[in-house]
Amino acid sequence: MSDRLSVFKTYKLYVGGKFPRSESGRVYEVTDSKGNWLANAPQSSRKDARDAVVAARKAFGGWAGATAYNRGQVLYRVAEMLEGRRDQFVREVADAEGLGKSKAAAVVDATVDRWVWYAGWTDKIAQVTGGGNPVAGPFFNLSSPEPTGVVAVLAPQESSFLGLVSVVAPVIATGNTAVVVASEKAPLPALSLAEVLATSDVPGGVVNVLSGRTAEIAAPLAAHQDVNAIDLAGADEVLAKELEIAAADNLKRVLRPQPVDDWTATPGTDRMTAFLETKTVWHPTGALGASGSSY
């Protein structure tokens, strides 16, 4: 019996629900922790970044307008799909982060659990961040959270899968759409995650995944007038400062890099509330009678 030739996987970008190659035609070599070649990943250009923003903006209205319960169902479906491809992600995480199989498996399991965790928060975050406000006057005063819009996310460089999901899931759980820049040195788990998103119920354009040189892709995103916020988790201090200055041009919300010692720790609600706006509505209660209310 003759030996079979290996079938090498072609990794592509994920933009608007489709899998294009980089507009530039460029690729770069991705290696494991020992320097062994793993694959060629697409090297995104400024044009790819702009295309991703267009796709994210197009998808925003429908995603933000979906019910919180429906978004929770969609996120849970992603967790189901990740669970079904667990062995693939264990291999990719082991190669990307230089982990043994058992440790890589623990990371993947924690990642699936993180998706489920955020899926459960979609219809609860409004109760935590919104509510009725006491006011001196015949009014109902109600505050409710709304998504900020299109969010650029620089994924963590070291935690190629759990860290990635920990910064992407809260963005979309609250109704935002995302343009994600994968870890520069370990992009393969992110590009494979895109395949999961494409075959789940996440509408095209809600999450767009780019790979390549982080600084090259992040610069046009930080300066883009149609990007409403940016998470600088994957930027070093020098790059973060440059991007924060660029982001000030259209008053983007900026989440600066935060040191994370353990991505498996319960994340709390900070990353969800970071990309929410609060809308407050005043509504008259009607003329007050002797009893103090007209109702």
Disulfide bonds with the S-S distance in Angstrom:
none
